[in-house]
Amino acid sequence: EESKYADLLIIESNETMAYYSENTPTHFIKNLLQEVHCPVLIVPGEYKTINKVVFLYDGGPYSTTAIKMFSYLFPVYCEVGVEVLTVKSKKQDKHVLNNHLLKEYMKKHFPNTIYTVLNGLPDIEIINYLKYKQENEFIVLGAYNRGILSRIIRPSIIEALMKEIRSPLFIDNN
């Protein structure tokens, strides 16, 4: 309920709000992400200086809103290296959806942006791409609230990122 009145919620990735520990992502974090009403910053246990921001972009409204919310809350990162990462199926062209609109926005807010388009399944390609990078990255993504059946059948990419990548995640659920 308090998140309705917050600009940002910051929480450690293995938080349980209990006396016992769990594997990441914990049940508490999964439930929190379903109910929260503001952007969430999920951080690993140790701090590292951020060298790069990676925006996961699929052309949809959730990823676009995440980019905008990040720019409002963290204008200090406009001068670091920024990458927009998109994954498309092999049948699709290599152009980013709404390319001209995105590039116009990014040019004003993040002038040092590079664009990367990968081919394949997003959940697999994103994890493989980010897992083997050596930079201290801030990963930004939009999410959407899915039903319980959908979450049982197919876990969220957020869960995979928390398990596989030790970088801060900025998630906007709105």
C-alpha positions, 0 to 999 in steps of 0.5 A: 500500500505504501508503494502508491506514495513512493517514487522508488522502492529499493530492496536487496535481491535475497530479501525474505522478511523472515529469519530464514534464507531462500534462493533468489528470487525469494517468495517475498520478492516475487510477491512484492513485484506482483503488488508494487505500485512504483518502480523497484530497484533490486540490488545485489548484496554488494555495491559496485560502481555502475559503468553502463546502463542497459535498457531491455527494449521490446517496443512495447509500452512497458519497456518505454515507460521503464526508460522514461521512469529511469531517466526521471529518477536517475538523471545522473546516469545520462552521461555513462555508456547506455545500450538499448538491447532488443531481441527479435525472432530470426524472421523479423528484420533487424530494426528496432520497433519505433526506431525513430521515436526511440532514437529521438527520445534517447538522443535527448536523455542519453546522448551516448546510446548504442543499439544492439539487436539480437536474434532468437528467443528473448529470455535466452538471448538476453541472459546469454548476452548479459551473463558474460559481460564484465561491466558493472551494469544497471539493467532496466526493464518494464514488466507487466503483471501476469496471472498466476497460471501464466507465472506457473507455466512460464517464469518471468525474465526478471526471475532469470535475471536475478538468478543469473546476473549480479547487477542492479535491476530497475523494474517498472511495473506500471 
